[in-house]
Amino acid sequence: MGQSAMQSSDTDTGAAAAVSTDAVVARARAAMSAYAEQIRTGGQTRIDEAVTALAWSIYRPADAKRLAEIAVEVTGIGNVPSKIMKNQRKTFGTLRDLLRVKSTGVIEEIPEKGLVKWAKPVGIVAAVTPSTNPSATPVNKAMMALKGGNAIIIAPPPSAWAASEPAVNGMRDELTRIGLPADLVQILPAPITRESTARLMEACDLVVCTGSQKNVRQAYMSGKPALGVGLGNAPVIIDSSADLEDAANKVMMSKTFDNATSCSSENSLVIVGDVYDAAIRALEAAGGYMATVDERQRIIDRLWVKGQLNRAVIGQGPEALVETFELGLASKGCKFVMATESGIGPTHPLSGEKLSLVLTVYRAKDFADAKKIVRDILDYQGRGHSCGIHTKDMAHARELAEDIDVVRVLVNQAHTFGNGGGYDNGLPFTLTMGCGTWQGNAFSDNLNWRNFVNITHLVSTIPEDRPGEEELFGSYWAKFGK
């Protein structure tokens, strides 16, 4: 085929993708219009029925298991028991959060300020979702979008489309069952391309992007409001006062969940020197295996292939690591692998995000040194996302929060479970975590329903609130003069 013919073929393919994408968006707008009519008559109750329907489509035990199995089969990432738990736990927690709030009509009145606030839909949401959570993330975002009265279109990566489509079909079936338009939730037709995803972003009203930083940058360039997320790479301190057995067990449960595919998974432990040896023993008792010097080098050489993480170990079980890294007999039966490190940055790849059951371990002289190591790790990769500490000294926890530029600092928690909201902390349940401007994100919160509504303010006059000049300038004049 000649060059002109190839260019013509590419143009035809792009045009067809644009037509297909535009048709999906048109159906979403029609569905959203019909949804608005039902909300006008059914109010918040109708919205909450829609949200509950979406939740039930993946929470139902048989479907939670089926979608978990499909996700692992299609993507080859993670493990079925963890994905079942994620499908149910994240969905149930998000549903709890959503059913407790009002999201349509008047949602707040502040008489002393003369303000009344109305929540209104943002419009059609383009949701770019990751291969690591091909079922749970689409449902999680759809629940939040419909809570705001919107429609949503899911755009998964090509490698996960066959896993996300069943989740989307389940949501559509459940919406139909309760008399709502199925097209409130759609998936971009296969074959997914970067061009069709870009077209979707441009045609929708809000873009919410979870996944690769390339996708996030594309979302920011779409010309539409975009909520993107940043890299994980969470470092966690084990402080001198920590309950070492409790810390080790929480690290193990968190690190091994879904084979460490979560962006909130511990990537580095920073252990204060006076408890270092005891902490390592506790981690080994919890299922960790400390690599030898030679094994550590093989981990570095084989975890990355031509600068990219090796798919033979990403999101795989410990057996794959033992085989790939040729670990010794002592590693048999381990749950995760530890490797020591002292450096940070591009020439020390173990200091970065690994998306695998490899946990980097640093030894700190004291808490101040541990804090510095955490800051340096995040400055290299993951700034703004999160860090954690196991300690009985809340002054250290508060100091960490004050001095480290992250959105979340978790205290005595399994990082993977607590970072995206938990039943024993106050963060909103989510699968999408903003990192603030520290990592180029437009929000510094766990994604939640408030990201999916616009607010109209009714502003009435109040008694004049005009202070005198002396009240505002007095202390300045007294110190510096007029």
C-alpha positions in Angstrom: 0.0 0.0 0.0 1.4 3.4 -1.0 1.9 6.2 1.5 -1.1 8.2 0.2 -3.3 5.1 0.5 -2.1 4.5 4.0 -2.8 8.1 5.0 -6.3 7.8 3.4 -6.9 4.6 5.4 -5.8 6.3 8.7 -8.1 9.3 7.9 -11.0 7.0 7.2 -10.4 5.1 10.5 -10.2 8.3 12.5 -13.4 9.7 10.9 -15.2 6.4 11.7 -14.0 6.6 15.3 -15.2 10.2 15.6 -18.6 9.3 14.3 -18.9 6.4 16.7 -17.7 8.5 19.6 -20.1 11.3 18.8 -23.0 8.8 18.6 -22.1 7.6 22.1 -22.0 11.1 23.5 -25.4 12.0 21.8 -27.0 8.9 23.4 -25.6 10.0 26.8 -27.1 13.5 26.4 -30.5 12.0 25.6 -30.3 9.7 28.5 -29.3 12.5 30.8 -32.2 14.6 29.7 -34.6 11.7 30.5 -32.8 11.2 33.9 -33.3 14.9 34.7 -37.1 14.5 34.1 -37.2 11.6 36.6 -35.2 13.6 39.1 -37.6 16.5 38.8 -40.4 14.2 39.9 -38.6 11.7 42.1 -36.0 14.0 43.6 -33.1 12.7 45.7 -34.8 9.4 46.1 -34.6 8.7 42.4 -30.9 9.6 42.3 -30.2 7.3 45.2 -32.0 4.5 43.5 -29.8 4.9 40.5 -26.7 4.9 42.6 -27.8 1.9 44.5 -28.6 0.0 41.3 -25.0 0.6 40.0 -23.6 -0.5 43.4 -25.7 -3.7 43.4 -24.5 -4.6 39.9 -21.0 -5.3 41.2 -21.6 -5.9 44.9 -24.0 -8.8 44.3 -21.7 -11.8 45.4 -22.0 -13.7 42.1 -21.2 -10.7 40.0 -18.4 -9.5 42.3 -16.7 -12.9 41.8 -17.5 -13.1 38.0 -16.1 -9.6 37.3 -13.0 -10.3 39.4 -12.3 -13.5 37.5 -12.8 -11.7 34.2 -10.5 -8.9 35.2 -7.6 -11.2 36.1 -8.2 -13.4 33.0 -8.2 -10.4 30.6 -5.5 -8.2 32.1 -3.3 -10.9 33.8 -2.9 -8.5 36.7 -3.7 -9.0 40.4 -5.6 -11.9 42.0 -9.2 -12.9 42.2 -9.8 -12.9 46.0 -8.5 -9.3 46.3 -10.5 -8.1 43.3 -13.7 -9.6 44.8 -12.9 -7.8 48.0 -12.3 -4.6 46.1 -15.5 -4.9 44.1 -17.5 -5.2 47.3 -15.6 -3.2 49.9 -15.0 -0.1 47.7 -18.5 -0.2 46.4 -20.2 -0.6 49.7 -18.1 2.1 51.3 -18.8 4.5 48.4 -22.5 3.7 48.6 -22.5 4.5 52.3 -20.9 7.9 51.6 -23.3 8.7 48.7 -26.5 7.8 50.4 -25.7 10.1 53.4 -25.6 13.3 51.3 -28.0 15.4 49.3 -26.8 16.1 45.8 -29.8 17.8 44.0 -31.7 20.9 44.6 -30.9 22.9 47.7 -28.0 21.2 49.5 -27.0 24.0 51.9 -28.4 27.2 53.5 -26.3 29.7 55.4 -28.8 32.3 56.7 -26.2 34.5 58.4 -24.4 34.8 55.1 -27.5 35.2 53.0 -26.5 32.1 50.9 -28.5 29.2 49.5 -26.6 26.6 47.4 -28.1 24.5 44.7 -26.3 21.4 43.3 -26.6 20.8 39.5 -25.1 18.3 37.1 -21.8 19.0 35.4 -22.9 17.2 32.2 -21.4 14.2 30.4 -18.4 12.7 32.1 -15.6 11.0 30.2 -14.0 8.5 32.6 -10.6 7.2 31.6 -10.0 4.1 33.7 -7.0 1.8 34.4 -6.2 -1.8 33.6 -5.4 -2.4 37.3 -9.1 -1.9 38.3 -11.1 -2.6 35.1 -14.4 -3.3 37.0 -14.3 -1.5 40.3 -13.1 1.9 39.0 -15.8 2.2 36.3 -18.5 1.4 38.8 -17.0 3.7 41.4 -16.9 6.7 39.0 -20.3 5.9 37.6 -21.8 6.0 41.1 -20.4 9.4 41.8 -21.4 10.7 38.4 -25.0 9.6 38.6 -25.1 11.0 42.2 -24.6 14.4 40.6 -27.3 13.8 38.0 -24.9 13.2 35.1 -24.3 10.5 32.5 -20.9 8.8 32.1 -18.9 7.2 29.3 -16.1 4.8 30.3 -12.9 4.8 28.3 -10.7 1.9 29.4 -7.3 1.0 27.9 -7.4 -1.4 25.0 -5.9 -4.2 27.2 -8.8 -3.9 29.7 -11.8 -3.2 27.4 -13.0 -6.8 27.6 -12.9 -6.7 31.4 -14.6 -3.3 31.7 -17.4 -4.0 29.2 -19.1 -6.7 31.4 -19.0 -4.2 34.4 -20.6 -1.6 32.2 -23.2 -4.0 30.9 -24.1 -5.0 34.4 -24.7 -1.4 35.4 -26.8 -0.8 32.2 -28.9 -3.9 33.0 -29.6 -2.8 36.5 -30.5 0.7 35.4 -33.0 -0.8 32.9 -34.5 -2.9 35.7 -35.4 0.1 37.7 -36.7 2.1 34.8 -33.8 4.4 34.0 -32.0 4.9 30.7 -29.2 2.4 30.2 -27.3 5.0 28.2 -26.6 6.9 31.5 -23.6 4.5 31.6 -21.8 3.6 28.4 -18.4 2.3 27.3 -16.4 3.7 24.4 -16.7 1.1 21.6 -13.8 -1.2 20.7 -11.3 -0.9 19.3 -10.2 1.8 21.8 -7.6 4.1 20.4 -5.8 7.2 21.7 -7.6 9.2 19.0 -11.1 7.9 20.0 -10.4 8.6 23.7 -9.2 12.1 22.8 -12.3 12.7 20.8 -14.4 11.6 23.8 -12.6 14.0 26.1 -13.2 16.8 23.7 -16.9 16.1 23.3 -17.8 15.6 27.0 -18.1 18.2 29.7 -15.8 16.8 32.4 -12.9 14.4 32.1 -11.9 12.2 35.1 -8.7 10.3 34.3 -7.2 7.5 36.3 -4.3 5.6 34.8 -1.0 6.4 33.1 0.5 9.8 33.3 0.4 9.9 29.5 -3.4 9.6 29.7 -3.5 12.3 32.4 -1.5 14.7 30.3 -3.9 14.0 27.4 -6.8 14.8 29.6 -5.3 18.1 30.6 -4.8 18.9 26.9 -8.4 18.1 26.0 -9.7 21.6 26.4 -12.2 20.5 28.9 -12.1 20.6 32.8 -10.1 17.6 33.8 -9.4 15.8 37.1 -6.3 13.7 36.7 -4.3 11.8 39.3 -0.6 11.3 39.9 1.8 8.5 40.6 1.8 6.6 43.8 5.1 5.3 45.4 4.0 5.6 49.0 6.8 5.5 51.6 5.9 4.5 55.2 7.9 5.1 58.3 8.2 2.5 61.1 9.0 4.7 64.1 10.8 3.8 67.3 7.6 3.6 69.3 5.7 1.5 66.7 4.0 -1.7 67.6 6.2 -3.7 65.4 4.1 -6.9 65.1 1.0 -4.8 64.3 2.9 -2.6 61.8 4.4 -5.7 60.0 1.0 -7.4 59.7 -0.6 -4.3 58.3 2.3 -3.8 55.8 1.9 -7.4 54.7 -1.9 -7.2 54.3 -1.6 -3.9 52.4 1.4 -4.9 50.2 0.0 -8.2 49.2 -3.5 -7.0 48.4 -4.2 -7.6 44.7 -0.5 -8.3 44.3 0.5 -4.7 45.0 -1.3 -3.2 42.0 -2.8 -0.3 44.1 -1.2 3.1 43.7 -1.5 3.3 47.5 0.6 0.1 48.1 3.7 0.6 50.3 6.6 0.9 47.9 9.3 1.8 50.6 9.6 1.2 54.3 11.8 3.7 56.2 12.7 2.1 59.5 14.2 4.0 62.4 17.6 2.5 63.3 17.0 1.6 67.0 14.1 -0.8 65.9 15.4 -1.8 62.5 16.5 -5.3 63.3 13.4 -6.1 65.3 11.2 -4.6 62.6 12.8 -6.8 59.9 12.3 -9.9 62.1 8.6 -8.9 62.5 8.3 -8.4 58.7 9.9 -11.8 58.1 7.5 -13.4 60.5 4.6 -11.8 58.6 5.8 -13.4 55.4 8.5 -11.1 54.0 11.7 -12.4 52.5 14.8 -10.3 52.7 16.8 -10.6 49.4 20.5 -11.3 49.6 23.0 -9.0 48.1 23.2 -11.0 44.8 19.4 -11.4 44.7 18.9 -7.7 45.2 21.0 -7.0 42.1 19.0 -9.5 40.1 15.8 -7.8 41.3 17.1 -4.5 40.0 18.3 -6.1 36.7 15.1 -7.9 36.1 12.3 -5.8 37.6 13.0 -3.3 34.8 13.4 -4.2 31.2 14.7 -1.4 29.0 13.6 1.2 31.5 10.1 -0.3 31.8 8.6 -2.4 34.6 8.7 -6.1 33.7 5.3 -7.5 32.9 6.4 -10.9 34.2 6.3 -9.5 37.7 3.8 -6.6 37.7 0.8 -7.5 39.7 1.9 -11.2 39.9 2.0 -13.5 42.9 5.2 -14.2 44.9 5.9 -17.4 42.9 6.5 -15.3 39.8 9.0 -13.2 41.7 10.8 -16.2 43.2 11.2 -17.6 39.6 12.1 -14.4 37.8 14.6 -13.2 40.4 15.9 -16.7 41.1 15.5 -16.4 44.8 17.0 -19.0 47.1 15.2 -21.8 48.9 14.6 -19.6 52.0 12.1 -17.6 49.9 9.8 -20.5 49.5 6.3 -19.6 50.8 7.0 -15.9 51.2 4.3 -13.4 50.6 6.4 -10.5 49.5 10.1 -9.7 48.9 12.2 -7.0 50.6 15.3 -5.4 49.2 17.5 -2.9 51.0 18.4 0.5 49.5 20.2 3.6 50.7 20.0 5.8 47.6 17.2 7.7 45.9 16.6 8.8 42.3 16.9 7.6 38.8 20.1 5.7 39.4 18.4 3.9 42.3 15.3 2.4 40.7 14.2 0.6 43.9 13.3 4.0 45.2 10.5 4.3 42.7 7.0 2.8 42.2 7.2 -0.9 41.5 3.6 -2.2 41.1 4.8 -5.6 42.4 5.4 -7.5 45.6 8.9 -5.9 46.0 9.2 -3.7 49.0 12.2 -1.4 49.4 13.7 -1.0 52.9 15.7 2.0 54.1 17.4 2.3 57.5 17.1 5.8 59.1 19.3 7.1 61.9 16.4 8.7 63.7 13.0 10.2 63.0 14.4 13.3 61.5 16.4 11.2 59.1 13.4 9.1 58.3 11.4 12.2 57.5 14.2 13.4 55.2 14.2 10.0 53.4 10.5 10.1 52.9 10.7 13.7 51.5 13.5 12.7 49.1 11.6 9.6 47.9 8.5 11.7 47.1 10.5 14.4 45.5 11.8 11.8 43.1 8.5 10.1 42.5 5.0 10.3 44.0 5.1 13.9 45.4 1.7 14.9 46.7 0.2 11.4 46.8 0.6 10.0 50.3 2.9 8.6 53.0 2.4 6.9 56.3 3.8 6.2 59.7 3.5 3.5 62.3 4.0 5.2 65.7 2.6 5.8 69.2 4.0 9.3 69.1 1.3 11.5 67.6 3.7 14.5 67.7 5.8 12.7 65.1 2.7 12.0 63.0 1.7 15.7 63.1 5.2 16.7 62.3 5.2 14.4 59.3 1.9 15.9 58.1 3.2 19.5 58.6 6.5 19.0 56.8 5.7 16.6 53.9 3.8 17.8 50.9 1.3 15.1 50.4 -2.5 15.0 50.4 -2.7 12.0 52.9 -0.6 10.9 55.9 -1.9 7.7 57.3 -1.2 6.8 60.9 -1.0 3.1 62.0 -3.0 1.9 59.0 -2.6 -0.6 56.2 -1.9 2.0 53.5 -3.7 0.3 50.6 -6.9 0.0 52.6 -6.9 3.3 54.4 -5.7 5.7 51.7 -8.8 5.3 49.5 -11.2 5.6 52.5 -11.9 3.2 55.3 -14.5 2.4 57.8 -12.1 3.4 60.5 -11.0 6.7 59.1 -12.8 9.8 57.7 -11.5 9.8 54.1 -14.2 9.4 51.4 -14.2 6.0 49.8 -12.7 6.2 46.3 -10.5 4.6 43.7 -9.2 7.9 42.4 -6.9 10.0 44.5 -5.8 13.6 43.7 -2.3 14.7 44.5 -2.8 18.4 44.4 -0.6 20.9 42.5 2.4 19.0 43.9 2.0 16.5 41.1 0.1 18.7 38.7 -3.4 17.7 39.7 -6.4 20.1 40.0 -7.6 18.7 43.3 -6.1 17.6 46.6 -8.7 15.2 47.9 -10.2 11.7 47.4 -12.5 11.9 44.3 -16.0 12.1 45.6 -19.5 13.2 44.5 -18.8 16.9 45.0 -16.4 16.7 42.0 -19.5 15.9 39.9 -21.8 18.9 40.6 -21.8 22.5 39.8 -23.1 24.9 42.6 -25.5 27.8 42.0 -25.4 30.4 44.8 -28.5 32.4 45.6 -27.1 35.5 47.3 -29.3 37.7 49.4 -28.4 40.9 51.2 -27.4 40.8 54.9 -26.7 43.5 57.5 -23.7 45.3 56.3 -20.4 43.7 57.4 -17.9 46.6 56.9 -15.2 46.9 59.6 -13.4 50.1 60.2 -9.9 50.9 58.9 -8.4 50.7 62.3 -9.7 47.1 62.8 -8.0 45.9 59.6 -4.9 48.1 59.3 -4.3 49.0 63.0 -1.7 46.3 63.9 0.1 47.0 60.6 0.2 50.7 61.2 1.4 50.2 64.8 4.3 47.9 63.6 5.3 49.6 60.4 3.6 53.0 60.4 1.3 54.5 57.8 
